[in-house]
């Protein structure tokens, strides 16, 4: 699976000791001075002249590549770095800075297959310590982009053991796990990255992964991961109480079936954007689940008014209104709401309920009338008893007993 997290960019700054292997002649120093002064055109001219005189120096090609990259000539930079790697490969101890920089520039140029091949030729374990994290991030980027996220996970986990407080490593690991469809592992990685750098974008990826894990999980896992999503969203909202973050908190708690908590966050969001139809719809859903049906209908009617131009949202609102009216046993209004939303089968199902309800009402009416007759006979018998006409009273009470038996049989 490649979710929105797949395109998460990983910015990697390569800060290497320039000139670790340098040719010995004066013009190289002039090129370096111009490069450090950010006069890249002059520096490039110096290095090009040096290459013309001595074309077999990898460090000069490397510096020319840096100049070209600084001038946004990415293809020219790639060519120079390739040459540096080619020339240096014959050295007794090739400099890993050259292929790493080539790999970085290839990633920048979106030439991911060549970047992967270039970086795959290096071994994380054999690299100098100050190169390892940069290498792991670059390799993971290239591997993720070429459907080799399993390899990215292996390299990143190896480097995380050595650099366990690096947010970028966890961020990249989250991307790789997300690509593989491992939502739980992606959540763990993204949440760790968020805890380290408090980057709201990463927090959103953590919430997304937890939500996906909840959707695919068992009932207990649904509760767990929606709750994890809510807690992450709450941390984001505590740092930045924006409408978007409050909405995210509410959505997560609603997924965890914590409707009172969800309602609190949705009400905050509604206070920030009172004309937002979606948040009103969510409020209506929460009130529905809390069986506060009148409040639910009020919120849904507001949502319907505010979301009049959103056909998909209107359909959802009518469906929810149908549910609420049905819960209130107002089957006629439920039927109309379902019809307005285009839910013909649900609307048709209301016909039987309407008919049954009408029958029940008639039955209840008959039972009330039966009871009134019994009560009237009892009063009549009492009057005869007061008059001393015990025989008439006895006959009336016998009639009342017969009616009571019929009432019990018919009305329960």
KOLKE-434263 format. One record per residue (C-alpha): residue number from 1; chain; x, y, z. Coordinates in nm, 4 decimals, decimal comma. Example, Ala and Ser with C-alpha at 12.3 -4.5 7.8 and 13.67 -1.06 7.14 Angstrom:
2
R    k  c        px        py        pz
R    1  A    1,2300   -0,4500    0,7800
R    2  A    1,3670   -0,1060    0,7140
This chain:
412
R    k  c        px        py        pz
R    1  A    0,0000    0,0000    0,0000
R    2  A    0,1193    0,3496   -0,0823
R    3  A   -0,0754    0,6052    0,1130
R    4  A   -0,0313    0,9802    0,1319
R    5  A    0,2767    0,9172    0,3413
R    6  A    0,4559    0,7594    0,0459
R    7  A    0,5531    1,0957   -0,1008
R    8  A    0,6806    1,2304    0,2267
R    9  A    0,9987    1,4139    0,1370
R   10  A    1,3122    1,3513    0,3376
R   11  A    1,5424    1,6486    0,3331
R   12  A    1,9001    1,5389    0,3810
R   13  A    2,1823    1,7853    0,4146
R   14  A    2,5189    1,6482    0,3169
R   15  A    2,7858    1,8235    0,5167
R   16  A    3,1087    1,6523    0,4325
R   17  A    3,4662    1,7643    0,4660
R   18  A    3,5217    1,9024    0,1156
R   19  A    3,8563    1,8268   -0,0285
R   20  A    3,9275    1,5124    0,1710
R   21  A    4,1282    1,3986   -0,1308
R   22  A    4,2657    1,7020   -0,3139
R   23  A    4,4954    1,7425   -0,6122
R   24  A    4,7991    1,9513   -0,5329
R   25  A    4,8114    2,2611   -0,7496
R   26  A    4,7367    2,6278   -0,6917
R   27  A    4,4269    2,6633   -0,9118
R   28  A    4,2396    2,4081   -0,7005
R   29  A    4,2745    2,6425   -0,4029
R   30  A    4,1357    2,9264   -0,6156
R   31  A    3,8359    2,7126   -0,7103
R   32  A    3,7772    2,6225   -0,3473
R   33  A    3,7972    2,9869   -0,2410
R   34  A    3,5391    3,0865   -0,5035
R   35  A    3,3127    2,7956   -0,4007
R   36  A    3,3262    2,8922   -0,0330
R   37  A    3,2457    3,2494   -0,1350
R   38  A    2,9409    3,1089   -0,3210
R   39  A    3,0769    3,2367   -0,6509
R   40  A    2,9823    2,9114   -0,8186
R   41  A    3,0327    3,0270   -1,1779
R   42  A    3,3943    3,1288   -1,1087
R   43  A    3,4565    2,8132   -0,9084
R   44  A    3,3158    2,5957   -1,1881
R   45  A    3,5399    2,7688   -1,4436
R   46  A    3,8452    2,7019   -1,2253
R   47  A    3,7588    2,3342   -1,1816
R   48  A    3,6806    2,2880   -1,5511
R   49  A    4,0249    2,4307   -1,6370
R   50  A    4,1862    2,1941   -1,3886
R   51  A    4,0016    1,8949   -1,5344
R   52  A    4,1203    1,9889   -1,8816
R   53  A    4,4776    1,9844   -1,7542
R   54  A    4,4427    1,6812   -1,5244
R   55  A    4,1258    1,4838   -1,6076
R   56  A    4,1968    1,1926   -1,3729
R   57  A    4,1445    1,3685   -1,0379
R   58  A    3,8133    1,2534   -0,8782
R   59  A    3,8136    1,5381   -0,6235
R   60  A    3,8083    1,7993   -0,9020
R   61  A    3,5143    1,6319   -1,0747
R   62  A    3,3397    1,6130   -0,7376
R   63  A    3,3875    1,9863   -0,6756
R   64  A    3,2668    2,0693   -1,0261
R   65  A    2,9572    1,8598   -0,9516
R   66  A    2,8919    2,0618   -0,6344
R   67  A    2,9263    2,3856   -0,8319
R   68  A    2,6853    2,2657   -1,1000
R   69  A    2,4360    2,1495   -0,8427
R   70  A    2,4531    2,4855   -0,6685
R   71  A    2,3760    2,6432   -1,0067
R   72  A    2,0711    2,4105   -1,0391
R   73  A    2,2337    2,2169   -1,3216
R   74  A    2,1329    1,8791   -1,1801
R   75  A    2,2087    1,6757   -1,4927
R   76  A    2,5537    1,8351   -1,5182
R   77  A    2,6126    1,7652   -1,1489
R   78  A    2,5144    1,4001   -1,1935
R   79  A    2,7622    1,3645   -1,4807
R   80  A    3,0445    1,5131   -1,2711
R   81  A    2,9666    1,2961   -0,9679
R   82  A    2,9493    0,9856   -1,1862
R   83  A    3,2962    1,0639   -1,3165
R   84  A    3,4272    1,1176   -0,9638
R   85  A    3,2910    0,7784   -0,8570
R   86  A    3,4330    0,6092   -1,1668
R   87  A    3,7830    0,7526   -1,1183
R   88  A    3,7855    0,6916   -0,7426
R   89  A    3,6716    0,3293   -0,7716
R   90  A    4,0282    0,2287   -0,8641
R   91  A    4,1669    0,3735   -0,5395
R   92  A    4,2830    0,1416   -0,2643
R   93  A    4,0168    0,2890   -0,0332
R   94  A    3,7434    0,4547   -0,2408
R   95  A    3,5905    0,7608   -0,0792
R   96  A    3,2229    0,6853    0,0119
R   97  A    3,1466    1,0562   -0,0052
R   98  A    3,1429    1,0386   -0,3861
R   99  A    2,8771    0,7661   -0,4367
R  100  A    2,6681    0,9032   -0,1492
R  101  A    2,6650    1,2488   -0,3065
R  102  A    2,5891    1,0960   -0,6458
R  103  A    2,3032    0,9003   -0,4902
R  104  A    2,1681    1,2125   -0,3263
R  105  A    2,1737    1,4063   -0,6526
R  106  A    2,0111    1,1191   -0,8423
R  107  A    1,7303    1,1175   -0,5844
R  108  A    1,6998    1,4920   -0,6327
R  109  A    1,6721    1,4293   -1,0074
R  110  A    1,4148    1,1538   -0,9410
R  111  A    1,6410    0,8978   -1,1057
R  112  A    1,5597    0,6493   -0,8343
R  113  A    1,6704    0,3276   -0,9986
R  114  A    2,0243    0,4513   -1,0575
R  115  A    2,0275    0,6059   -0,7096
R  116  A    1,9337    0,2678   -0,5635
R  117  A    2,2002    0,0865   -0,7653
R  118  A    2,4661    0,3414   -0,6698
R  119  A    2,3868    0,3306   -0,2991
R  120  A    2,3335   -0,0446   -0,2901
R  121  A    2,7038   -0,0808   -0,3745
R  122  A    2,7929    0,0587   -0,0327
R  123  A    2,7759   -0,1234    0,2993
R  124  A    2,6253    0,0609    0,5946
R  125  A    2,8482   -0,1257    0,8372
R  126  A    3,1694   -0,0215    0,6592
R  127  A    3,0873    0,3508    0,6341
R  128  A    3,2397    0,6128    0,8635
R  129  A    3,0032    0,6914    1,1512
R  130  A    2,9307    1,0462    1,0295
R  131  A    2,8082    0,9142    0,6923
R  132  A    2,5776    0,6380    0,8138
R  133  A    2,2579    0,8257    0,8906
R  134  A    2,2770    1,0258    0,5677
R  135  A    2,3375    0,7060    0,3731
R  136  A    2,0501    0,5223    0,5439
R  137  A    1,8063    0,8029    0,4652
R  138  A    1,9149    0,8288    0,1019
R  139  A    1,9092    0,4534    0,0497
R  140  A    1,5631    0,4319    0,2070
R  141  A    1,4343    0,7063   -0,0210
R  142  A    1,5655    0,5325   -0,3327
R  143  A    1,4458    0,1909   -0,2138
R  144  A    1,0978    0,3203   -0,1290
R  145  A    1,0649    0,4795   -0,4711
R  146  A    1,1628    0,1586   -0,6492
R  147  A    0,9319   -0,0788   -0,4588
R  148  A    1,2069   -0,2131   -0,2367
R  149  A    1,0710   -0,0864    0,0943
R  150  A    1,1646   -0,4099    0,2701
R  151  A    1,5322   -0,3272    0,2092
R  152  A    1,4695    0,0256    0,3342
R  153  A    1,3258   -0,1125    0,6588
R  154  A    1,6325   -0,3315    0,7149
R  155  A    1,8822   -0,0490    0,6633
R  156  A    1,6830    0,2018    0,8688
R  157  A    1,6364   -0,0357    1,1617
R  158  A    2,0087   -0,1069    1,1614
R  159  A    2,0919    0,2629    1,1774
R  160  A    1,8202    0,3425    1,4336
R  161  A    1,9985    0,1102    1,6744
R  162  A    2,2989    0,3426    1,6520
R  163  A    2,1125    0,6735    1,6164
R  164  A    1,7980    0,6172    1,8184
R  165  A    1,7035    0,9828    1,8663
R  166  A    1,7022    1,0787    1,4998
R  167  A    1,3492    1,1794    1,3964
R  168  A    1,4292    1,1621    1,0245
R  169  A    1,5191    0,7928    1,0520
R  170  A    1,1863    0,7098    1,2178
R  171  A    1,0063    0,9246    0,9636
R  172  A    1,1674    0,7336    0,6763
R  173  A    1,0918    0,4047    0,8518
R  174  A    0,7276    0,5072    0,8775
R  175  A    0,7186    0,5720    0,5021
R  176  A    0,8721    0,2314    0,4295
R  177  A    0,6363    0,0455    0,6633
R  178  A    0,3427    0,2349    0,5160
R  179  A    0,4482    0,1338    0,1633
R  180  A    0,4517   -0,2285    0,2774
R  181  A    0,1033   -0,1941    0,4261
R  182  A    0,2258   -0,2461    0,7833
R  183  A    0,0023    0,0175    0,9378
R  184  A    0,0784   -0,0673    1,3013
R  185  A    0,4547   -0,0498    1,2468
R  186  A    0,4134    0,2671    1,0425
R  187  A    0,2185    0,4253    1,3275
R  188  A    0,4869    0,3304    1,5805
R  189  A    0,7597    0,4834    1,3625
R  190  A    0,5691    0,8008    1,2773
R  191  A    0,4633    0,8528    1,6378
R  192  A    0,8243    0,8193    1,7525
R  193  A    0,9306    1,0732    1,4893
R  194  A    0,6556    1,3094    1,6033
R  195  A    0,7575    1,2737    1,9676
R  196  A    1,1121    1,3679    1,8694
R  197  A    1,0485    1,6632    1,6385
R  198  A    0,6854    1,7707    1,7055
R  199  A    0,6362    1,8170    1,3315
R  200  A    0,2599    1,8437    1,2766
R  201  A    0,2850    1,6862    0,9312
R  202  A    0,4446    1,3767    1,0835
R  203  A    0,1787    1,3740    1,3539
R  204  A   -0,0863    1,3599    1,0829
R  205  A    0,0890    1,0636    0,9218
R  206  A    0,0900    0,8917    1,2622
R  207  A   -0,2848    0,9515    1,2996
R  208  A   -0,3446    0,8257    0,9458
R  209  A   -0,1495    0,5038    1,0067
R  210  A   -0,3215    0,4394    1,3398
R  211  A   -0,6596    0,4938    1,1740
R  212  A   -0,5729    0,2486    0,8946
R  213  A   -0,4583   -0,0056    1,1546
R  214  A   -0,7893    0,0407    1,3374
R  215  A   -0,9941   -0,0089    1,0212
R  216  A   -0,8194   -0,3365    0,9409
R  217  A   -0,7917   -0,4657    1,2959
R  218  A   -0,9984   -0,6823    1,5270
R  219  A   -1,2583   -0,5152    1,7512
R  220  A   -1,0047   -0,4754    2,0336
R  221  A   -0,7447   -0,3408    1,7901
R  222  A   -0,9960   -0,0929    1,6504
R  223  A   -1,0455    0,0519    1,9961
R  224  A   -0,6733    0,0528    2,0676
R  225  A   -0,5575    0,2207    1,7473
R  226  A   -0,8392    0,4739    1,7239
R  227  A   -0,7483    0,5652    2,0822
R  228  A   -0,3810    0,5937    1,9821
R  229  A   -0,4842    0,8155    1,6918
R  230  A   -0,6899    1,0323    1,9270
R  231  A   -0,4041    1,0704    2,1755
R  232  A   -0,1646    1,1715    1,8990
R  233  A   -0,4180    1,4181    1,7626
R  234  A   -0,4715    1,5568    2,1147
R  235  A   -0,0973    1,6169    2,1475
R  236  A   -0,1089    1,8073    1,8190
R  237  A   -0,4117    2,0077    1,9305
R  238  A   -0,2423    2,0933    2,2605
R  239  A    0,0487    2,2425    2,0654
R  240  A   -0,1717    2,4035    1,8006
R  241  A   -0,5429    2,4208    1,8734
R  242  A   -0,6390    2,4730    1,5104
R  243  A   -0,9744    2,3798    1,3579
R  244  A   -0,8046    2,0996    1,1628
R  245  A   -0,6463    1,9513    1,4739
R  246  A   -0,9650    1,9702    1,6809
R  247  A   -1,1517    1,8053    1,3950
R  248  A   -0,8891    1,5296    1,3814
R  249  A   -0,9226    1,4674    1,7553
R  250  A   -1,2990    1,4390    1,7208
R  251  A   -1,2803    1,2014    1,4254
R  252  A   -1,0386    0,9759    1,6127
R  253  A   -1,2452    0,9637    1,9318
R  254  A   -1,5557    0,8970    1,7251
R  255  A   -1,3736    0,5999    1,5693
R  256  A   -1,2966    0,4782    1,9225
R  257  A   -1,6699    0,5141    2,0051
R  258  A   -1,5916    0,7728    2,2705
R  259  A   -1,8725    0,9998    2,1576
R  260  A   -1,8721    1,2427    2,4493
R  261  A   -1,5008    1,3101    2,3999
R  262  A   -1,5523    1,3410    2,0263
R  263  A   -1,8372    1,5870    2,0827
R  264  A   -1,6168    1,8086    2,2993
R  265  A   -1,3601    1,8406    2,0212
R  266  A   -1,6202    1,8885    1,7480
R  267  A   -1,7817    2,1667    1,9480
R  268  A   -1,4414    2,3374    1,9741
R  269  A   -1,4019    2,3054    1,5978
R  270  A   -1,7545    2,4389    1,5411
R  271  A   -1,6671    2,7405    1,7546
R  272  A   -1,3739    2,8092    1,5220
R  273  A   -1,5659    2,7567    1,1960
R  274  A   -1,9348    2,7942    1,2671
R  275  A   -2,0310    2,7634    0,9005
R  276  A   -1,8575    2,4314    0,8434
R  277  A   -2,1112    2,1669    0,7414
R  278  A   -1,8925    1,8630    0,8064
R  279  A   -1,8321    1,9409    1,1722
R  280  A   -2,2078    1,9946    1,2212
R  281  A   -2,2689    1,6559    1,0603
R  282  A   -2,0184    1,4954    1,2982
R  283  A   -2,1890    1,6632    1,5943
R  284  A   -2,5183    1,5178    1,4748
R  285  A   -2,3628    1,1717    1,4557
R  286  A   -2,2292    1,1975    1,8101
R  287  A   -2,5624    1,3108    1,9512
R  288  A   -2,7265    1,0210    1,7647
R  289  A   -2,4952    0,7701    1,9299
R  290  A   -2,5573    0,9325    2,2682
R  291  A   -2,9342    0,8958    2,2013
R  292  A   -2,9868    1,2709    2,2302
R  293  A   -3,2072    1,2660    1,9242
R  294  A   -3,3473    1,6195    1,9314
R  295  A   -2,9952    1,7647    1,9560
R  296  A   -2,8891    1,5308    1,6770
R  297  A   -3,1674    1,6534    1,4481
R  298  A   -3,0850    2,0161    1,5220
R  299  A   -2,7192    1,9634    1,4279
R  300  A   -2,8082    1,7637    1,1167
R  301  A   -3,0513    2,0293    0,9976
R  302  A   -2,7756    2,2902    1,0376
R  303  A   -2,5381    2,0664    0,8436
R  304  A   -2,7981    2,0249    0,5693
R  305  A   -2,8394    2,4005    0,5389
R  306  A   -2,4638    2,4687    0,5367
R  307  A   -2,3780    2,1803    0,3036
R  308  A   -2,6442    2,2440    0,0427
R  309  A   -2,3914    2,2376   -0,2437
R  310  A   -2,2237    1,9122   -0,1405
R  311  A   -2,4275    1,6257   -0,2861
R  312  A   -2,2288    1,3504   -0,1144
R  313  A   -2,2520    1,5175    0,2260
R  314  A   -2,6256    1,5828    0,1830
R  315  A   -2,6774    1,2137    0,1157
R  316  A   -2,4947    1,1220    0,4374
R  317  A   -2,6941    1,3788    0,6343
R  318  A   -3,0297    1,2477    0,5078
R  319  A   -2,9233    0,8929    0,5914
R  320  A   -2,8340    0,9983    0,9463
R  321  A   -3,1605    1,1904    0,9807
R  322  A   -3,3490    0,8808    0,8676
R  323  A   -3,1714    0,6809    1,1373
R  324  A   -3,2612    0,9366    1,4056
R  325  A   -3,6275    0,9601    1,3058
R  326  A   -3,6437    0,5816    1,2966
R  327  A   -3,4979    0,5676    1,6491
R  328  A   -3,7648    0,8167    1,7575
R  329  A   -4,0266    0,5886    1,5946
R  330  A   -4,1343    0,8681    1,3638
R  331  A   -4,1365    0,6344    1,0665
R  332  A   -4,3077    0,8748    0,8289
R  333  A   -4,0317    1,1345    0,8653
R  334  A   -3,7711    0,8599    0,8555
R  335  A   -3,9140    0,7427    0,5238
R  336  A   -3,9022    1,0949    0,3798
R  337  A   -3,5419    1,1485    0,4934
R  338  A   -3,4348    0,8215    0,3339
R  339  A   -3,6167    0,9168    0,0128
R  340  A   -3,4493    1,2598    0,0091
R  341  A   -3,1121    1,0868    0,0432
R  342  A   -3,1847    0,8389   -0,2350
R  343  A   -3,2070    0,5353   -0,0051
R  344  A   -3,5120    0,3745   -0,1607
R  345  A   -3,4726    0,0338    0,0057
R  346  A   -3,4541    0,1929    0,3511
R  347  A   -3,7522    0,4142    0,2674
R  348  A   -3,9537    0,1109    0,1564
R  349  A   -3,8673   -0,0672    0,4804
R  350  A   -4,0441    0,2124    0,6664
R  351  A   -4,3775    0,1209    0,5017
R  352  A   -4,4079   -0,1963    0,7068
R  353  A   -4,3193   -0,0074    1,0227
R  354  A   -4,5712    0,2647    0,9445
R  355  A   -4,8399    0,0010    0,8862
R  356  A   -4,7486   -0,1893    1,2000
R  357  A   -4,7462    0,1318    1,3996
R  358  A   -5,0909    0,2237    1,2650
R  359  A   -5,2185   -0,1216    1,3623
R  360  A   -5,0689   -0,0838    1,7062
R  361  A   -5,2358    0,2529    1,7516
R  362  A   -5,5755    0,1057    1,6566
R  363  A   -5,5157   -0,1872    1,8900
R  364  A   -5,4198    0,0477    2,1713
R  365  A   -5,7362    0,2496    2,1060
R  366  A   -5,9521   -0,0638    2,1280
R  367  A   -5,7835   -0,1682    2,4501
R  368  A   -5,8393    0,1744    2,6046
R  369  A   -6,2086    0,1554    2,5126
R  370  A   -6,2287   -0,1977    2,6606
R  371  A   -6,0764   -0,0722    2,9863
R  372  A   -6,3183    0,2197    3,0000
R  373  A   -6,6142   -0,0213    2,9715
R  374  A   -6,4782   -0,2369    3,2543
R  375  A   -6,4244    0,0680    3,4748
R  376  A   -6,7748    0,1961    3,3937
R  377  A   -6,9304   -0,1393    3,4929
R  378  A   -6,7381   -0,1380    3,8205
R  379  A   -6,8705    0,2100    3,9013
R  380  A   -7,2236    0,1035    3,8075
R  381  A   -7,2004   -0,2001    4,0365
R  382  A   -7,0860    0,0218    4,3215
R  383  A   -7,3879    0,2496    4,2693
R  384  A   -7,6287   -0,0462    4,2821
R  385  A   -7,4598   -0,1653    4,6025
R  386  A   -7,5047    0,1765    4,7589
R  387  A   -7,8756    0,1557    4,6703
R  388  A   -7,8954   -0,1892    4,8252
R  389  A   -7,9746   -0,3605    4,4962
R  390  A   -7,7258   -0,6399    4,5470
R  391  A   -7,8720   -0,8620    4,2752
R  392  A   -7,8248   -0,5990    4,0041
R  393  A   -7,4759   -0,5257    4,1381
R  394  A   -7,3915   -0,8977    4,1178
R  395  A   -7,5066   -0,9184    3,7565
R  396  A   -7,3019   -0,6090    3,6615
R  397  A   -6,9905   -0,7465    3,8286
R  398  A   -7,0291   -1,0770    3,6460
R  399  A   -7,0394   -0,8814    3,3190
R  400  A   -6,7260   -0,6949    3,4285
R  401  A   -6,5455   -1,0251    3,5011
R  402  A   -6,6286   -1,1529    3,1522
R  403  A   -6,5024   -0,8303    2,9959
R  404  A   -6,1856   -0,8435    3,2106
R  405  A   -6,1132   -1,1918    3,0782
R  406  A   -6,1570   -1,0677    2,7225
R  407  A   -5,9368   -0,7667    2,7957
R  408  A   -5,6596   -0,9875    2,9367
R  409  A   -5,6797   -1,2177    2,6389
R  410  A   -5,6829   -0,9388    2,3820
R  411  A   -5,4630   -0,6709    2,5408
R  412  A   -5,2396   -0,8652    2,7773
